[in-house]
Amino acid sequence: MLYENWRSRADLDAHFQQPYTEAVMARFPELPAREMELTFCTMTSPRL
């Protein structure tokens, strides 16, 4: 399980376009025990 906070969806999208992320994602089908599931949430508390 990974838990990450991003300032914006645009920042997350930019992260997924980086060469290192694309390289990991290309191998992703062989890495986890089951299919990846992404859940997007909206932070409701003030940012520190």
PDBQT receptor file of N, H, CA, C and O in Angstrom, charges set to zero:
ATOM      1  N   MET A   1       0.846  -1.169   0.000  1.00  0.00    +0.000 N 
ATOM      2  CA  MET A   1       0.000   0.000   0.000  1.00  0.00    +0.000 C 
ATOM      3  C   MET A   1       0.892   1.232   0.000  1.00  0.00    +0.000 C 
ATOM      4  O   MET A   1       1.864   1.321   0.751  1.00  0.00    +0.000 OA
ATOM      5  N   LEU A   2       0.544   2.165  -0.847  1.00  0.00    +0.000 N 
ATOM      6  H   LEU A   2      -0.245   2.093  -1.457  1.00  0.00    +0.000 HD
ATOM      7  CA  LEU A   2       1.205   3.469  -0.882  1.00  0.00    +0.000 C 
ATOM      8  C   LEU A   2       0.176   4.523  -0.523  1.00  0.00    +0.000 C 
ATOM      9  O   LEU A   2      -0.977   4.459  -0.948  1.00  0.00    +0.000 OA
ATOM     10  N   TYR A   3       0.610   5.492   0.264  1.00  0.00    +0.000 N 
ATOM     11  H   TYR A   3       1.547   5.544   0.609  1.00  0.00    +0.000 HD
ATOM     12  CA  TYR A   3      -0.240   6.627   0.608  1.00  0.00    +0.000 C 
ATOM     13  C   TYR A   3       0.553   7.876   0.281  1.00  0.00    +0.000 C 
ATOM     14  O   TYR A   3       1.648   8.076   0.807  1.00  0.00    +0.000 OA
ATOM     15  N   GLU A   4       0.008   8.713  -0.581  1.00  0.00    +0.000 N 
ATOM     16  H   GLU A   4      -0.881   8.550  -1.007  1.00  0.00    +0.000 HD
ATOM     17  CA  GLU A   4       0.719   9.927  -0.986  1.00  0.00    +0.000 C 
ATOM     18  C   GLU A   4      -0.242  11.106  -0.963  1.00  0.00    +0.000 C 
ATOM     19  O   GLU A   4      -1.435  10.952  -1.226  1.00  0.00    +0.000 OA
ATOM     20  N   ASN A   5       0.280  12.272  -0.651  1.00  0.00    +0.000 N 
ATOM     21  H   ASN A   5       1.249  12.397  -0.437  1.00  0.00    +0.000 HD
ATOM     22  CA  ASN A   5      -0.453  13.530  -0.742  1.00  0.00    +0.000 C 
ATOM     23  C   ASN A   5       0.201  14.377  -1.820  1.00  0.00    +0.000 C 
ATOM     24  O   ASN A   5       1.421  14.539  -1.837  1.00  0.00    +0.000 OA
ATOM     25  N   TRP A   6      -0.603  14.910  -2.707  1.00  0.00    +0.000 N 
ATOM     26  H   TRP A   6      -1.594  14.779  -2.693  1.00  0.00    +0.000 HD
ATOM     27  CA  TRP A   6      -0.111  15.788  -3.777  1.00  0.00    +0.000 C 
ATOM     28  C   TRP A   6      -0.807  17.128  -3.666  1.00  0.00    +0.000 C 
ATOM     29  O   TRP A   6      -1.976  17.195  -3.284  1.00  0.00    +0.000 OA
ATOM     30  N   ARG A   7      -0.098  18.197  -3.999  1.00  0.00    +0.000 N 
ATOM     31  H   ARG A   7       0.851  18.143  -4.309  1.00  0.00    +0.000 HD
ATOM     32  CA  ARG A   7      -0.697  19.536  -3.942  1.00  0.00    +0.000 C 
ATOM     33  C   ARG A   7      -1.854  19.667  -4.910  1.00  0.00    +0.000 C 
ATOM     34  O   ARG A   7      -2.830  20.362  -4.627  1.00  0.00    +0.000 OA
ATOM     35  N   SER A   8      -1.751  18.999  -6.059  1.00  0.00    +0.000 N 
ATOM     36  H   SER A   8      -0.958  18.435  -6.289  1.00  0.00    +0.000 HD
ATOM     37  CA  SER A   8      -2.810  19.106  -7.062  1.00  0.00    +0.000 C 
ATOM     38  C   SER A   8      -2.799  17.869  -7.948  1.00  0.00    +0.000 C 
ATOM     39  O   SER A   8      -1.822  17.121  -7.982  1.00  0.00    +0.000 OA
ATOM     40  N   ARG A   9      -3.884  17.670  -8.653  1.00  0.00    +0.000 N 
ATOM     41  H   ARG A   9      -4.677  18.278  -8.625  1.00  0.00    +0.000 HD
ATOM     42  CA  ARG A   9      -3.957  16.561  -9.613  1.00  0.00    +0.000 C 
ATOM     43  C   ARG A   9      -2.946  16.798 -10.744  1.00  0.00    +0.000 C 
ATOM     44  O   ARG A   9      -2.390  15.841 -11.282  1.00  0.00    +0.000 OA
ATOM     45  N   ALA A  10      -2.707  18.046 -11.101  1.00  0.00    +0.000 N 
ATOM     46  H   ALA A  10      -3.158  18.824 -10.664  1.00  0.00    +0.000 HD
ATOM     47  CA  ALA A  10      -1.721  18.367 -12.136  1.00  0.00    +0.000 C 
ATOM     48  C   ALA A  10      -0.327  17.912 -11.716  1.00  0.00    +0.000 C 
ATOM     49  O   ALA A  10       0.431  17.398 -12.539  1.00  0.00    +0.000 OA
ATOM     50  N   ASP A  11       0.019  18.096 -10.431  1.00  0.00    +0.000 N 
ATOM     51  H   ASP A  11      -0.597  18.513  -9.763  1.00  0.00    +0.000 HD
ATOM     52  CA  ASP A  11       1.319  17.631  -9.936  1.00  0.00    +0.000 C 
ATOM     53  C   ASP A  11       1.421  16.113 -10.016  1.00  0.00    +0.000 C 
ATOM     54  O   ASP A  11       2.467  15.581 -10.389  1.00  0.00    +0.000 OA
ATOM     55  N   LEU A  12       0.345  15.413  -9.671  1.00  0.00    +0.000 N 
ATOM     56  H   LEU A  12      -0.505  15.845  -9.368  1.00  0.00    +0.000 HD
ATOM     57  CA  LEU A  12       0.338  13.955  -9.766  1.00  0.00    +0.000 C 
ATOM     58  C   LEU A  12       0.469  13.513 -11.216  1.00  0.00    +0.000 C 
ATOM     59  O   LEU A  12       1.236  12.599 -11.520  1.00  0.00    +0.000 OA
ATOM     60  N   ASP A  13      -0.268  14.149 -12.107  1.00  0.00    +0.000 N 
ATOM     61  H   ASP A  13      -0.892  14.891 -11.861  1.00  0.00    +0.000 HD
ATOM     62  CA  ASP A  13      -0.181  13.808 -13.530  1.00  0.00    +0.000 C 
ATOM     63  C   ASP A  13       1.234  14.025 -14.061  1.00  0.00    +0.000 C 
ATOM     64  O   ASP A  13       1.731  13.219 -14.848  1.00  0.00    +0.000 OA
ATOM     65  N   ALA A  14       1.887  15.111 -13.636  1.00  0.00    +0.000 N 
ATOM     66  H   ALA A  14       1.484  15.766 -12.996  1.00  0.00    +0.000 HD
ATOM     67  CA  ALA A  14       3.269  15.380 -14.055  1.00  0.00    +0.000 C 
ATOM     68  C   ALA A  14       4.202  14.291 -13.524  1.00  0.00    +0.000 C 
ATOM     69  O   ALA A  14       5.132  13.877 -14.216  1.00  0.00    +0.000 OA
ATOM     70  N   HIS A  15       3.959  13.835 -12.315  1.00  0.00    +0.000 N 
ATOM     71  H   HIS A  15       3.203  14.171 -11.753  1.00  0.00    +0.000 HD
ATOM     72  CA  HIS A  15       4.759  12.753 -11.731  1.00  0.00    +0.000 C 
ATOM     73  C   HIS A  15       4.660  11.492 -12.588  1.00  0.00    +0.000 C 
ATOM     74  O   HIS A  15       5.671  10.835 -12.840  1.00  0.00    +0.000 OA
ATOM     75  N   PHE A  16       3.455  11.149 -13.038  1.00  0.00    +0.000 N 
ATOM     76  H   PHE A  16       2.634  11.682 -12.833  1.00  0.00    +0.000 HD
ATOM     77  CA  PHE A  16       3.265   9.953 -13.852  1.00  0.00    +0.000 C 
ATOM     78  C   PHE A  16       3.898  10.085 -15.240  1.00  0.00    +0.000 C 
ATOM     79  O   PHE A  16       4.075   9.079 -15.927  1.00  0.00    +0.000 OA
ATOM     80  N   GLN A  17       4.236  11.288 -15.660  1.00  0.00    +0.000 N 
ATOM     81  H   GLN A  17       4.093  12.105 -15.101  1.00  0.00    +0.000 HD
ATOM     82  CA  GLN A  17       4.874  11.492 -16.963  1.00  0.00    +0.000 C 
ATOM     83  C   GLN A  17       6.395  11.485 -16.887  1.00  0.00    +0.000 C 
ATOM     84  O   GLN A  17       7.061  11.571 -17.919  1.00  0.00    +0.000 OA
ATOM     85  N   GLN A  18       6.956  11.384 -15.684  1.00  0.00    +0.000 N 
ATOM     86  H   GLN A  18       6.415  11.314 -14.846  1.00  0.00    +0.000 HD
ATOM     87  CA  GLN A  18       8.410  11.363 -15.531  1.00  0.00    +0.000 C 
ATOM     88  C   GLN A  18       8.969  10.024 -16.021  1.00  0.00    +0.000 C 
ATOM     89  O   GLN A  18       8.320   8.990 -15.858  1.00  0.00    +0.000 OA
ATOM     90  N   PRO A  19      10.167  10.031 -16.620  1.00  0.00    +0.000 N 
ATOM     91  CA  PRO A  19      10.758   8.791 -17.139  1.00  0.00    +0.000 C 
ATOM     92  C   PRO A  19      10.889   7.691 -16.089  1.00  0.00    +0.000 C 
ATOM     93  O   PRO A  19      10.655   6.521 -16.395  1.00  0.00    +0.000 OA
ATOM     94  N   TYR A  20      11.261   8.045 -14.854  1.00  0.00    +0.000 N 
ATOM     95  H   TYR A  20      11.451   8.995 -14.606  1.00  0.00    +0.000 HD
ATOM     96  CA  TYR A  20      11.421   7.021 -13.820  1.00  0.00    +0.000 C 
ATOM     97  C   TYR A  20      10.081   6.398 -13.441  1.00  0.00    +0.000 C 
ATOM     98  O   TYR A  20      10.011   5.201 -13.163  1.00  0.00    +0.000 OA
ATOM     99  N   THR A  21       9.018   7.202 -13.430  1.00  0.00    +0.000 N 
ATOM    100  H   THR A  21       9.075   8.174 -13.656  1.00  0.00    +0.000 HD
ATOM    101  CA  THR A  21       7.695   6.659 -13.112  1.00  0.00    +0.000 C 
ATOM    102  C   THR A  21       7.185   5.798 -14.263  1.00  0.00    +0.000 C 
ATOM    103  O   THR A  21       6.607   4.734 -14.037  1.00  0.00    +0.000 OA
ATOM    104  N   GLU A  22       7.395   6.250 -15.481  1.00  0.00    +0.000 N 
ATOM    105  H   GLU A  22       7.864   7.113 -15.664  1.00  0.00    +0.000 HD
ATOM    106  CA  GLU A  22       6.980   5.456 -16.634  1.00  0.00    +0.000 C 
ATOM    107  C   GLU A  22       7.705   4.110 -16.663  1.00  0.00    +0.000 C 
ATOM    108  O   GLU A  22       7.108   3.099 -17.031  1.00  0.00    +0.000 OA
ATOM    109  N   ALA A  23       8.983   4.084 -16.280  1.00  0.00    +0.000 N 
ATOM    110  H   ALA A  23       9.468   4.906 -15.981  1.00  0.00    +0.000 HD
ATOM    111  CA  ALA A  23       9.746   2.835 -16.250  1.00  0.00    +0.000 C 
ATOM    112  C   ALA A  23       9.173   1.858 -15.224  1.00  0.00    +0.000 C 
ATOM    113  O   ALA A  23       9.058   0.663 -15.496  1.00  0.00    +0.000 OA
ATOM    114  N   VAL A  24       8.819   2.365 -14.055  1.00  0.00    +0.000 N 
ATOM    115  H   VAL A  24       8.912   3.336 -13.834  1.00  0.00    +0.000 HD
ATOM    116  CA  VAL A  24       8.219   1.500 -13.023  1.00  0.00    +0.000 C 
ATOM    117  C   VAL A  24       6.849   1.016 -13.480  1.00  0.00    +0.000 C 
ATOM    118  O   VAL A  24       6.521  -0.160 -13.322  1.00  0.00    +0.000 OA
ATOM    119  N   MET A  25       6.053   1.907 -14.041  1.00  0.00    +0.000 N 
ATOM    120  H   MET A  25       6.319   2.863 -14.169  1.00  0.00    +0.000 HD
ATOM    121  CA  MET A  25       4.709   1.531 -14.477  1.00  0.00    +0.000 C 
ATOM    122  C   MET A  25       4.754   0.501 -15.606  1.00  0.00    +0.000 C 
ATOM    123  O   MET A  25       3.852  -0.330 -15.713  1.00  0.00    +0.000 OA
ATOM    124  N   ALA A  26       5.778   0.541 -16.441  1.00  0.00    +0.000 N 
ATOM    125  H   ALA A  26       6.510   1.216 -16.354  1.00  0.00    +0.000 HD
ATOM    126  CA  ALA A  26       5.919  -0.449 -17.513  1.00  0.00    +0.000 C 
ATOM    127  C   ALA A  26       6.116  -1.848 -16.936  1.00  0.00    +0.000 C 
ATOM    128  O   ALA A  26       5.687  -2.835 -17.534  1.00  0.00    +0.000 OA
ATOM    129  N   ARG A  27       6.766  -1.933 -15.774  1.00  0.00    +0.000 N 
ATOM    130  H   ARG A  27       7.114  -1.132 -15.288  1.00  0.00    +0.000 HD
ATOM    131  CA  ARG A  27       6.995  -3.212 -15.115  1.00  0.00    +0.000 C 
ATOM    132  C   ARG A  27       5.893  -3.575 -14.131  1.00  0.00    +0.000 C 
ATOM    133  O   ARG A  27       5.883  -4.683 -13.594  1.00  0.00    +0.000 OA
ATOM    134  N   PHE A  28       4.980  -2.669 -13.893  1.00  0.00    +0.000 N 
ATOM    135  H   PHE A  28       4.989  -1.769 -14.329  1.00  0.00    +0.000 HD
ATOM    136  CA  PHE A  28       4.006  -2.861 -12.822  1.00  0.00    +0.000 C 
ATOM    137  C   PHE A  28       3.189  -4.148 -12.927  1.00  0.00    +0.000 C 
ATOM    138  O   PHE A  28       2.914  -4.759 -11.895  1.00  0.00    +0.000 OA
ATOM    139  N   PRO A  29       2.790  -4.590 -14.116  1.00  0.00    +0.000 N 
ATOM    140  CA  PRO A  29       1.996  -5.824 -14.161  1.00  0.00    +0.000 C 
ATOM    141  C   PRO A  29       2.693  -7.034 -13.527  1.00  0.00    +0.000 C 
ATOM    142  O   PRO A  29       2.014  -7.955 -13.072  1.00  0.00    +0.000 OA
ATOM    143  N   GLU A  30       4.012  -7.053 -13.487  1.00  0.00    +0.000 N 
ATOM    144  H   GLU A  30       4.563  -6.305 -13.856  1.00  0.00    +0.000 HD
ATOM    145  CA  GLU A  30       4.724  -8.195 -12.921  1.00  0.00    +0.000 C 
ATOM    146  C   GLU A  30       5.105  -8.003 -11.450  1.00  0.00    +0.000 C 
ATOM    147  O   GLU A  30       5.606  -8.939 -10.827  1.00  0.00    +0.000 OA
ATOM    148  N   LEU A  31       4.881  -6.821 -10.882  1.00  0.00    +0.000 N 
ATOM    149  H   LEU A  31       4.473  -6.061 -11.388  1.00  0.00    +0.000 HD
ATOM    150  CA  LEU A  31       5.333  -6.544  -9.521  1.00  0.00    +0.000 C 
ATOM    151  C   LEU A  31       4.325  -6.873  -8.411  1.00  0.00    +0.000 C 
ATOM    152  O   LEU A  31       4.676  -7.618  -7.496  1.00  0.00    +0.000 OA
ATOM    153  N   PRO A  32       3.109  -6.361  -8.448  1.00  0.00    +0.000 N 
ATOM    154  CA  PRO A  32       2.213  -6.598  -7.304  1.00  0.00    +0.000 C 
ATOM    155  C   PRO A  32       1.523  -7.960  -7.374  1.00  0.00    +0.000 C 
ATOM    156  O   PRO A  32       1.511  -8.620  -8.413  1.00  0.00    +0.000 OA
ATOM    157  N   ALA A  33       0.959  -8.353  -6.254  1.00  0.00    +0.000 N 
ATOM    158  H   ALA A  33       0.969  -7.817  -5.410  1.00  0.00    +0.000 HD
ATOM    159  CA  ALA A  33       0.233  -9.618  -6.178  1.00  0.00    +0.000 C 
ATOM    160  C   ALA A  33      -1.137  -9.524  -6.855  1.00  0.00    +0.000 C 
ATOM    161  O   ALA A  33      -1.712 -10.541  -7.240  1.00  0.00    +0.000 OA
ATOM    162  N   ARG A  34      -1.657  -8.304  -6.997  1.00  0.00    +0.000 N 
ATOM    163  H   ARG A  34      -1.190  -7.477  -6.683  1.00  0.00    +0.000 HD
ATOM    164  CA  ARG A  34      -2.937  -8.127  -7.671  1.00  0.00    +0.000 C 
ATOM    165  C   ARG A  34      -2.932  -6.805  -8.420  1.00  0.00    +0.000 C 
ATOM    166  O   ARG A  34      -2.000  -6.013  -8.284  1.00  0.00    +0.000 OA
ATOM    167  N   GLU A  35      -3.963  -6.566  -9.203  1.00  0.00    +0.000 N 
ATOM    168  H   GLU A  35      -4.721  -7.210  -9.314  1.00  0.00    +0.000 HD
ATOM    169  CA  GLU A  35      -4.050  -5.359 -10.016  1.00  0.00    +0.000 C 
ATOM    170  C   GLU A  35      -4.053  -4.100  -9.145  1.00  0.00    +0.000 C 
ATOM    171  O   GLU A  35      -4.627  -4.083  -8.056  1.00  0.00    +0.000 OA
ATOM    172  N   MET A  36      -3.399  -3.050  -9.649  1.00  0.00    +0.000 N 
ATOM    173  H   MET A  36      -2.933  -3.064 -10.533  1.00  0.00    +0.000 HD
ATOM    174  CA  MET A  36      -3.317  -1.790  -8.915  1.00  0.00    +0.000 C 
ATOM    175  C   MET A  36      -4.691  -1.124  -8.858  1.00  0.00    +0.000 C 
ATOM    176  O   MET A  36      -5.452  -1.144  -9.825  1.00  0.00    +0.000 OA
ATOM    177  N   GLU A  37      -4.982  -0.542  -7.713  1.00  0.00    +0.000 N 
ATOM    178  H   GLU A  37      -4.364  -0.525  -6.927  1.00  0.00    +0.000 HD
ATOM    179  CA  GLU A  37      -6.225   0.198  -7.517  1.00  0.00    +0.000 C 
ATOM    180  C   GLU A  37      -5.865   1.581  -6.997  1.00  0.00    +0.000 C 
ATOM    181  O   GLU A  37      -5.200   1.714  -5.970  1.00  0.00    +0.000 OA
ATOM    182  N   LEU A  38      -6.306   2.607  -7.708  1.00  0.00    +0.000 N 
ATOM    183  H   LEU A  38      -6.846   2.499  -8.543  1.00  0.00    +0.000 HD
ATOM    184  CA  LEU A  38      -6.068   3.989  -7.279  1.00  0.00    +0.000 C 
ATOM    185  C   LEU A  38      -7.349   4.538  -6.674  1.00  0.00    +0.000 C 
ATOM    186  O   LEU A  38      -8.431   4.387  -7.243  1.00  0.00    +0.000 OA
ATOM    187  N   THR A  39      -7.222   5.167  -5.537  1.00  0.00    +0.000 N 
ATOM    188  H   THR A  39      -6.344   5.289  -5.075  1.00  0.00    +0.000 HD
ATOM    189  CA  THR A  39      -8.346   5.828  -4.897  1.00  0.00    +0.000 C 
ATOM    190  C   THR A  39      -7.958   7.281  -4.680  1.00  0.00    +0.000 C 
ATOM    191  O   THR A  39      -6.941   7.567  -4.049  1.00  0.00    +0.000 OA
ATOM    192  N   PHE A  40      -8.755   8.192  -5.194  1.00  0.00    +0.000 N 
ATOM    193  H   PHE A  40      -9.582   7.960  -5.706  1.00  0.00    +0.000 HD
ATOM    194  CA  PHE A  40      -8.485   9.618  -5.046  1.00  0.00    +0.000 C 
ATOM    195  C   PHE A  40      -9.416  10.201  -3.994  1.00  0.00    +0.000 C 
ATOM    196  O   PHE A  40     -10.625   9.970  -4.019  1.00  0.00    +0.000 OA
ATOM    197  N   CYS A  41      -8.845  10.949  -3.082  1.00  0.00    +0.000 N 
ATOM    198  H   CYS A  41      -7.863  11.136  -3.061  1.00  0.00    +0.000 HD
ATOM    199  CA  CYS A  41      -9.608  11.583  -2.005  1.00  0.00    +0.000 C 
ATOM    200  C   CYS A  41      -9.297  13.074  -1.994  1.00  0.00    +0.000 C 
ATOM    201  O   CYS A  41      -8.270  13.511  -2.512  1.00  0.00    +0.000 OA
ATOM    202  N   THR A  42     -10.180  13.831  -1.409  1.00  0.00    +0.000 N 
ATOM    203  H   THR A  42     -11.015  13.477  -0.988  1.00  0.00    +0.000 HD
ATOM    204  CA  THR A  42      -9.973  15.264  -1.259  1.00  0.00    +0.000 C 
ATOM    205  C   THR A  42      -9.722  15.562   0.208  1.00  0.00    +0.000 C 
ATOM    206  O   THR A  42     -10.515  15.192   1.073  1.00  0.00    +0.000 OA
ATOM    207  N   MET A  43      -8.612  16.233   0.480  1.00  0.00    +0.000 N 
ATOM    208  H   MET A  43      -7.968  16.534  -0.223  1.00  0.00    +0.000 HD
ATOM    209  CA  MET A  43      -8.281  16.583   1.857  1.00  0.00    +0.000 C 
ATOM    210  C   MET A  43      -9.227  17.684   2.334  1.00  0.00    +0.000 C 
ATOM    211  O   MET A  43      -9.421  18.696   1.660  1.00  0.00    +0.000 OA
ATOM    212  N   THR A  44      -9.800  17.463   3.491  1.00  0.00    +0.000 N 
ATOM    213  H   THR A  44      -9.643  16.641   4.038  1.00  0.00    +0.000 HD
ATOM    214  CA  THR A  44     -10.737  18.446   4.021  1.00  0.00    +0.000 C 
ATOM    215  C   THR A  44     -10.151  19.265   5.162  1.00  0.00    +0.000 C 
ATOM    216  O   THR A  44     -10.719  20.288   5.545  1.00  0.00    +0.000 OA
ATOM    217  N   SER A  45      -9.026  18.828   5.708  1.00  0.00    +0.000 N 
ATOM    218  H   SER A  45      -8.564  17.997   5.397  1.00  0.00    +0.000 HD
ATOM    219  CA  SER A  45      -8.393  19.589   6.779  1.00  0.00    +0.000 C 
ATOM    220  C   SER A  45      -7.468  20.650   6.173  1.00  0.00    +0.000 C 
ATOM    221  O   SER A  45      -7.057  20.525   5.019  1.00  0.00    +0.000 OA
ATOM    222  N   PRO A  46      -7.144  21.679   6.935  1.00  0.00    +0.000 N 
ATOM    223  CA  PRO A  46      -6.220  22.706   6.430  1.00  0.00    +0.000 C 
ATOM    224  C   PRO A  46      -4.848  22.104   6.160  1.00  0.00    +0.000 C 
ATOM    225  O   PRO A  46      -4.389  21.220   6.883  1.00  0.00    +0.000 OA
ATOM    226  N   ARG A  47      -4.210  22.592   5.121  1.00  0.00    +0.000 N 
ATOM    227  H   ARG A  47      -4.583  23.310   4.534  1.00  0.00    +0.000 HD
ATOM    228  CA  ARG A  47      -2.847  22.137   4.815  1.00  0.00    +0.000 C 
ATOM    229  C   ARG A  47      -1.871  22.845   5.728  1.00  0.00    +0.000 C 
ATOM    230  O   ARG A  47      -1.994  24.039   6.000  1.00  0.00    +0.000 OA
ATOM    231  N   LEU A  48      -0.912  22.091   6.187  1.00  0.00    +0.000 N 
ATOM    232  H   LEU A  48      -0.812  21.121   5.966  1.00  0.00    +0.000 HD
ATOM    233  CA  LEU A  48       0.094  22.667   7.088  1.00  0.00    +0.000 C 
ATOM    234  C   LEU A  48       1.313  23.107   6.335  1.00  0.00    +0.000 C 
ATOM    235  O   LEU A  48       2.260  23.614   6.935  1.00  0.00    +0.000 OA
TER     236      LEU A  48
